[in-house]
Amino acid sequence: MRHRISHFFAICTVFLWASAYVFTKVALNYFTVFSLGFLRYFVAAIVLIIAARIKKIGLPDFKDIPKFILSGLLGFTLYMITFNIGSKTLSSTTSSIIISSVPILTALIASVFLKERLIALSWIAILIQFSGILVLTLWNGILSINTGVLWMLGAAILLSGYNITQRQYTKKYTAFQSTTYSIVAGSVFLCIFSPEAVSQIIHAPLNQILVVIYLGIFPSAIAYICWSKALSIAEKTSDVSNYMFITPLLSMILGYIVILEVPDIATCIGGSIILFGLLTFNYSRKKSRNNTN
């Protein structure tokens, strides 16, 4: 029963995350990059603070506050800005494919800064991954580099840095606690964009207001709660983390349904290469763990 429940929460999470790519593009038709970043995580922070009060998780230790400020900056403040800038010029499918490379980037950063060992097959997977990103970036020629891909790659690197910081908290805090503290911290920094955001939200049409509320509640707050729940119930992390590989497919389907978005050739070819690299990397990690055991 616990096995089925963990899969249910994981499926809910990846569906909500996939929808974020589509509805972010919808919201950016009206809101600026910075206003949307503030509004989305302002709503998310309120929802998580209410949930935290209900769960009575309390506050982090004073000495740990700087750590959560750092993770909030990386995973939410700076990530949200770069993600929104990249989303303006990329399809929702392309965005989701690039962000799905976060597990590989996290491992690469960990190998450099935390001296975590990668086997040869993992390095091959990383090369495959970045060759796919090069296809997306340079498809139209060296002189017309797709800057949207570079912004989204920057967002993926920031999210990978966030994942590294989160590893330090798992022994002391639950996934829900560390996520809540980080989102609230990140939202505080996004407050510098609140004047512009308030001005835009006051004059925004109802459908755009509803999109912002959806982004803040569902892909942000509820998705992270579901994800932490899935990880806490699952027997193995890989039992639920593998669902992240279907996010680009879900994003492509939702993109077509909601905004009639059809992936271009560069997305199909580059995306296929990236996903093959991700699958290869996932296999290499399983092989490495088996050899260790």
Residue pairs with C-beta under 8 A, 6 or more apart in sequence:
2 233
2 235
3 234
3 235
3 239
5 233
6 229
6 230
6 233
6 234
6 235
6 239
6 240
7 230
7 239
7 240
7 243
9 226
9 227
9 229
9 230
9 233
9 240
10 226
10 227
10 230
10 234
10 239
10 240
10 243
11 243
12 223
12 226
13 223
13 226
13 227
13 230
13 243
14 243
14 244
14 246
14 247
14 250
15 250
16 218
16 219
16 222
16 223
16 226
17 219
17 223
17 247
18 96
18 247
18 248
18 250
18 251
18 254
19 214
19 218
19 219
19 250
19 251
19 254
20 215
20 219
20 220
20 223
21 87
21 92
21 93
21 95
21 96
21 99
21 251
21 254
21 255
22 92
22 251
22 254
22 255
22 258
22 259
22 261
23 211
23 214
23 215
23 219
23 258
24 36
24 83
24 84
24 87
24 92
24 95
24 215
25 87
25 88
25 92
25 255
25 259
25 261
26 208
26 211
26 258
26 259
27 36
27 208
27 211
27 212
27 215
28 36
28 84
28 87
28 88
29 208
30 200
30 204
30 205
30 208
31 39
31 197
31 200
31 204
31 208
31 212
32 196
32 200
33 81
33 84
33 85
33 88
34 81
34 84
34 190
34 193
34 196
34 197
35 193
35 196
35 197
35 200
35 201
36 84
36 197
36 212
36 215
37 77
37 80
37 81
37 84
37 190
37 193
38 187
38 190
38 191
38 193
38 194
38 197
39 197
39 201
39 212
39 216
40 80
40 212
40 215
40 216
40 220
41 76
41 80
41 183
41 186
41 187
41 190
41 216
41 220
42 187
42 190
42 191
42 194
42 197
42 216
43 212
43 213
43 215
43 216
43 217
43 220
43 221
44 183
44 187
44 216
44 217
44 220
44 221
45 183
45 184
45 187
46 216
47 216
47 217
47 220
47 221
47 222
48 179
48 180
48 183
48 184
48 221
48 224
48 225
49 180
49 184
51 176
51 180
51 221
51 225
52 176
52 177
52 180
55 176
57 174
57 176
57 177
57 180
60 68
60 173
60 177
60 181
64 169
64 172
64 173
67 165
67 168
67 169
68 169
68 178
68 181
68 182
68 185
69 185
70 165
71 162
71 165
71 166
71 169
71 178
71 181
71 182
71 185
71 186
72 181
72 182
72 183
72 184
72 185
72 186
72 187
72 188
72 189
73 185
73 186
73 189
74 158
74 159
74 161
74 162
74 165
75 158
75 159
75 161
75 162
75 163
75 165
75 166
75 182
75 186
76 162
76 182
76 183
76 185
76 186
76 187
76 190
77 186
77 189
77 190
78 158
79 155
79 158
79 159
79 162
79 186
80 186
80 190
82 151
82 152
82 154
82 155
82 158
83 95
83 99
83 151
83 152
83 155
85 148
85 151
86 95
86 98
86 148
86 149
86 150
86 151
86 152
86 154
86 155
87 95
87 148
87 152
88 148
89 146
89 147
89 148
90 98
90 146
90 148
90 149
90 152
91 255
91 261
91 263
91 264
91 267
92 251
92 252
92 254
92 255
92 259
92 261
93 248
93 251
93 252
93 255
93 261
93 263
93 267
93 271
94 136
94 148
94 149
94 152
94 263
94 266
94 267
94 270
94 271
95 152
95 251
96 247
96 248
96 251
96 252
97 136
97 248
97 267
97 270
97 271
97 274
97 275
98 133
98 136
98 149
98 152
98 153
98 155
98 156
98 274
99 152
99 155
99 156
99 159
99 247
100 244
100 245
100 247
100 248
100 274
100 275
100 278
101 129
101 133
101 156
101 274
101 277
101 278
102 156
102 159
102 160
102 163
103 241
103 244
103 278
103 281
103 282
104 125
104 126
104 129
104 277
104 278
104 281
105 156
105 157
105 159
105 160
106 160
106 163
106 164
107 116
107 118
107 122
107 281
107 285
108 118
108 126
108 160
109 157
109 160
109 161
109 164
110 116
110 164
111 117
111 118
113 164
114 164
118 126
118 284
118 288
119 284
119 287
119 288
119 291
121 280
121 283
121 284
121 287
122 281
122 284
122 285
122 288
124 280
124 284
125 277
125 278
125 280
125 281
125 284
126 277
126 281
127 277
128 273
128 274
128 276
128 277
128 280
129 273
129 274
129 277
129 278
129 281
130 277
131 273
131 277
132 270
132 271
132 272
132 273
132 274
132 275
132 276
132 277
133 149
133 153
133 270
133 274
134 270
135 266
135 269
135 270
135 273
136 146
136 149
136 266
136 267
136 270
136 271
136 274
137 145
137 146
137 149
137 150
138 145
138 146
139 146
139 265
139 266
139 269
139 270
140 146
140 266
162 182
166 178
166 182
169 177
169 178
170 178
173 181
174 228
174 232
175 227
175 228
175 231
175 232
176 224
176 225
176 228
176 229
179 224
179 225
179 228
183 220
183 221
183 224
201 209
201 212
204 212
227 240
230 240
231 237
231 240
234 240
238 282
238 286
242 282
245 275
245 278
245 279
245 282
248 271
248 275
252 263
255 261
256 262
263 271
